Amino acid sequence: MSERRIICNCNEVYNDEIIKAIQEKGCKTVEDIGEETGAGTICGGCVDDIQEILDEYAGK
């Protein structure tokens, strides 16, 4: 997941912003990401994508 791509269309949040929130702010849940970036807080359509990023990066 190295290319920059939009994850949350509603709030225009990109994957690199979510990765940064995980690595620099210690976000560990979809709710944490929502609080930090706004992703997943409107329609919820990106929640699965956010969880995939968390699964990949939160343990590192």
Buried (B, 14 or more C-beta within 10 A) or exposed (E): BEEEEBBBEBBEBBBBBBBBBBEEEEBEEBEBBBBBBBBBBEEEEBBEBBBBBBEEBBEE
